[in-house]
Amino acid sequence: MKKIITIAATVLLVAVMTVSSSIYSYAQVKGDVNDDGWTDNKDVVALFRYVSAGIKAEDESVYDFNGDGVVDNKDVVDMFRDLCAENAPETSAVPEEQGNAEYEIFLYGSSEGEPGNSNGQNGGKKFYGITEESKKDGMEGKTIQMFGKVYTLSYTKTMDYKLYDEKYDRYYGDGGVFMFGEKTGRLAEYYAKSADIPAEGFVPPVNAHSSRQDFIDYAKTLLLENFETSTDDCDVEIKLKKLSTSYRYTSEDLKEGFVSFIDEDPNFYAEYRIIFYKRFNGMNRIDDIEIDITSEGRVLLIHCRTCDEKIEKFEDVSIDVEQLKKQLKELSYDPSYLSYSMLLRAVPEENELWVLADVNYEYDKNGNIFGSLTQYVTKVAEIPSDQTEPDPVDTEFETWDAYAGTEAE
């Protein structure tokens, strides 16, 4: 049976578990970005968010950690290194049998206050946004039937998103964009252009009077019948993407993600995103299985891209999910938050298995409620590239330099 090194390391981070509670102090409290009287990992996170937001304070001296006159990612990296050099113990990869070790967690991205403020991915890893396009010769057209109409499609290009099991051939026709797996031929994506009008006489099985479960059942049927994907063993989440109504709703009304005010407002309109999560070892997977659908039942988008093959080789990996959650909460939680939630997803990348954590929270700032997302990553297992059946022995873990060196350039 294949043996895999499970990665768990003592703490060394750019946003890792506490380097210590008060630890690193200069006479003038150098690096005390959050103004709490000392410099610690909370200041690293605060500095990262400041740099990410792209705003400018009138006096940036407290943010210019390395004193070069410029506030950028170099200051974040240098503050991290100073803290760890003073306080962090030597790190190593620990075999699965030892257990009870802490995971090394890196700050991956942050969106403060409003969407669009994230500075992208950090920690030397970039799971999203890596897309390669190519074009094949001699690709024949396709026909497909959905929503009561027949689409006649022409090939346009081939997409490689890196995260998933295969590349996807993209086709367009009759107002719809479709993607099919390069190896399997399985339909993996549908996107409705504005010209994609449902067939005459086609009546969706859901509308504004339908229940949350009705919409979920419709989404499951679409995925099973058209995308050959069962979601019976998946967790499901519904997010509200768009809302138009004259009804005076409250923030509490929106908590569940699925709302319908059709009884109060005959002109009510909403767009929902229904997300399905396949499970792996006590957490979700990075698969992209989601459907955007309007309150009128019109389907705007379907994604069904999976990583079944990539994650299969890690099926025997044991991850201490509760320990990881504990570390993440100690790192990211503040009792002043109005709400706080965490989503963990397993990400297979070549011979490494990572966990991407989404931490969502709301906070009050001068009487205004803001929502924010901070993402963290940690490597939990790897298969050495030069061995097919590696022994779970201690291995020197990569240093922060290996991850962040290029980010600071």
Residue pairs with C-beta under 8 A, 6 or more apart in sequence:
1 316
2 313
2 316
2 383
2 388
2 389
3 389
3 390
3 391
3 392
4 96
4 313
4 314
4 316
4 317
4 353
4 381
4 382
4 383
4 390
4 392
5 93
5 95
5 96
5 381
5 382
5 383
5 384
5 390
5 392
5 393
5 395
6 94
6 95
6 96
6 317
6 318
6 319
6 380
6 381
6 392
7 93
7 94
7 103
7 104
7 378
7 379
7 380
7 381
7 382
7 397
8 93
8 94
8 98
8 99
8 101
8 102
8 103
8 104
8 320
8 380
9 91
9 92
9 93
9 94
9 101
9 102
9 103
9 104
9 397
10 88
10 89
10 90
10 91
10 92
10 101
10 102
10 104
11 17
11 18
11 19
11 88
11 102
11 104
11 327
12 84
12 88
12 91
12 104
12 399
12 400
13 19
13 41
13 44
13 80
13 84
13 104
13 105
13 106
13 107
13 400
14 44
14 48
14 76
14 77
14 80
14 106
14 107
14 122
14 123
14 400
14 404
15 41
15 44
15 45
15 48
15 105
15 106
15 107
15 331
15 376
16 41
16 104
16 105
16 106
16 327
16 331
17 41
17 102
17 105
17 327
17 330
17 331
18 40
18 41
18 330
18 331
19 40
19 41
19 83
19 84
19 87
19 88
20 40
20 87
21 40
22 37
22 38
22 40
23 38
23 39
23 40
23 83
23 86
23 87
24 31
24 38
24 39
24 40
24 82
24 83
24 86
24 87
25 38
25 39
26 39
29 37
29 38
29 39
30 39
30 65
31 39
31 43
31 47
31 62
31 65
31 79
31 82
32 38
32 39
32 43
32 62
33 39
33 43
33 46
33 47
33 50
33 62
33 63
34 42
34 43
34 46
36 42
39 79
39 83
40 83
41 83
41 331
43 79
44 76
44 79
44 80
44 83
44 107
45 107
45 331
45 374
47 63
47 65
47 75
47 76
47 79
48 76
48 107
48 110
48 122
49 110
49 112
50 57
50 63
50 71
51 63
51 71
51 72
51 73
51 75
51 76
51 119
52 109
52 110
52 111
52 112
52 117
52 118
52 119
53 112
53 113
53 117
54 117
54 119
57 63
60 71
63 71
63 75
64 70
64 71
64 75
65 75
65 76
65 78
65 79
65 82
66 74
66 75
66 78
68 74
73 119
73 122
73 407
73 408
74 408
76 408
77 400
77 404
77 405
77 407
77 408
78 408
80 400
80 404
81 400
84 400
91 104
91 397
91 399
92 394
92 395
92 396
92 397
93 394
93 395
93 396
93 397
94 101
94 394
95 392
95 393
95 394
96 317
96 318
96 392
97 392
99 320
100 320
100 323
102 323
102 327
103 323
103 324
103 327
103 355
103 378
103 380
104 378
104 379
104 397
105 327
105 328
105 331
105 357
105 376
105 377
105 378
106 122
106 123
106 124
106 125
106 376
106 377
106 378
106 403
107 122
107 123
107 374
107 375
107 376
108 121
108 122
108 123
108 125
108 356
108 375
108 376
108 377
109 118
109 119
109 120
109 121
109 122
109 373
109 374
109 375
110 117
110 118
110 119
110 372
110 373
110 374
110 375
111 117
111 118
111 372
111 373
111 374
112 370
112 372
113 365
113 370
113 372
114 370
118 373
120 126
120 129
121 127
121 128
121 129
122 404
122 407
123 377
123 403
123 404
123 407
124 402
124 403
124 404
124 405
124 406
124 407
125 349
125 354
125 377
125 403
127 163
127 286
127 347
127 349
127 354
127 356
127 377
128 163
130 161
130 162
131 159
131 160
131 161
131 162
132 159
132 160
132 162
133 157
133 158
133 159
133 160
134 157
134 158
134 160
135 157
135 158
136 155
136 158
136 169
139 155
139 169
140 155
141 152
141 153
141 154
141 155
141 171
141 173
142 153
142 155
142 171
142 178
142 180
143 150
143 151
143 152
143 153
144 150
144 151
144 153
144 178
144 187
145 151
146 176
146 190
146 226
147 198
147 199
147 202
147 299
148 198
148 199
148 201
148 202
149 174
149 198
149 199
149 202
151 173
151 174
151 176
151 178
152 173
152 174
153 171
153 172
153 173
153 174
153 176
153 178
154 171
154 172
154 173
155 169
155 170
155 171
156 170
156 171
156 172
157 169
157 170
158 167
158 168
158 169
158 170
158 182
159 167
159 168
159 170
159 179
160 167
160 168
161 168
161 305
163 286
163 288
163 305
163 307
163 347
164 287
164 288
164 305
164 306
164 307
164 310
165 181
165 183
165 306
165 307
165 308
165 309
165 310
166 181
166 182
166 183
166 184
167 181
167 182
167 183
168 179
168 180
168 181
168 182
168 188
168 189
168 305
169 179
169 180
169 181
169 182
170 177
170 178
170 179
171 177
171 178
171 179
171 180
172 178
174 195
174 196
175 192
175 193
175 194
175 195
175 196
175 197
176 190
176 191
176 192
176 193
176 196
177 189
177 190
177 191
177 192
177 193
178 187
178 189
178 190
178 191
179 187
179 188
179 189
179 190
180 186
180 187
180 188
181 187
181 188
186 227
186 228
187 226
187 227
187 228
187 304
188 227
188 303
188 304
188 305
189 302
189 303
189 304
189 305
190 226
190 299
190 301
190 302
191 300
191 301
191 302
192 298
192 299
192 300
192 301
198 204
198 298
203 297
204 218
204 296
204 297
204 298
204 299
205 214
205 218
205 297
206 214
206 215
206 218
206 293
206 297
207 295
207 296
207 297
208 260
208 262
208 268
208 269
208 270
208 295
208 296
209 260
209 262
210 260
210 297
212 238
212 256
212 258
215 238
215 258
215 272
215 274
215 293
216 236
216 238
216 274
218 293
218 297
219 231
219 274
219 276
219 291
219 293
220 231
220 232
222 291
222 299
222 302
223 229
223 230
223 231
223 276
223 289
223 291
223 302
223 304
224 230
224 231
226 302
227 302
227 304
229 289
229 304
229 306
231 276
231 289
233 278
233 279
234 276
234 277
234 278
234 279
234 289
235 276
235 277
235 279
235 284
236 274
236 275
236 276
236 277
237 257
237 274
237 275
237 277
238 256
238 257
238 258
238 272
238 273
238 274
238 275
239 257
239 272
239 273
239 275
240 254
240 257
240 258
240 259
240 270
240 271
240 272
240 273
241 270
241 271
241 272
241 273
241 292
242 269
242 270
242 271
243 254
243 259
243 269
243 270
243 271
244 267
244 268
244 269
244 270
245 261
245 264
245 265
245 267
245 268
245 269
245 270
246 265
246 267
247 261
247 264
247 265
247 268
249 259
249 261
251 369
253 259
257 272
258 272
259 270
260 268
260 270
260 295
261 268
262 268
262 295
268 295
269 294
269 295
269 296
270 294
270 295
271 292
271 293
271 294
271 295
271 300
272 292
272 293
272 294
272 295
273 290
273 291
273 292
274 290
274 291
274 292
274 293
275 289
275 290
276 287
276 289
276 290
277 284
277 285
277 287
277 289
277 345
278 284
278 285
278 287
278 289
278 306
279 285
280 311
280 346
281 317
281 318
281 319
281 321
281 346
282 319
282 321
283 319
283 321
283 344
283 345
283 346
283 355
284 343
284 344
284 345
284 346
285 306
285 307
285 311
285 345
285 346
286 307
286 345
286 346
286 347
286 348
286 356
287 305
287 306
287 307
288 303
288 304
288 305
288 306
289 303
289 304
289 305
289 306
290 301
290 302
290 303
291 299
291 301
291 302
291 303
292 299
292 300
292 301
292 302
293 299
293 300
294 300
307 348
310 348
310 349
311 346
311 348
311 353
313 348
313 383
314 346
314 348
314 353
314 381
317 353
317 380
317 381
319 355
319 380
319 381
321 344
324 344
324 355
324 357
324 378
324 380
325 342
325 344
328 342
328 357
328 359
328 376
329 342
331 376
332 342
332 359
332 361
332 374
332 376
333 340
333 361
334 361
334 363
336 363
336 364
337 361
337 362
337 363
338 361
338 362
338 363
338 364
338 369
339 360
339 361
339 362
340 359
340 360
340 361
341 359
341 360
341 361
342 357
342 358
342 359
342 360
343 357
343 358
343 360
344 355
344 356
344 357
345 355
345 356
345 357
345 358
346 353
346 354
346 355
347 353
347 354
347 355
347 356
347 377
348 354
350 385
351 382
351 383
351 384
351 385
352 379
352 381
352 382
352 383
353 379
353 380
353 381
353 382
354 377
354 378
354 379
354 380
355 377
355 378
355 380
356 375
356 376
356 377
357 375
357 376
357 377
357 378
358 373
358 375
359 373
359 374
359 375
359 376
360 371
360 372
360 373
361 371
361 372
361 374
362 369
362 370
362 371
362 372
363 369
363 370
363 372
364 370
383 390
384 390
384 395
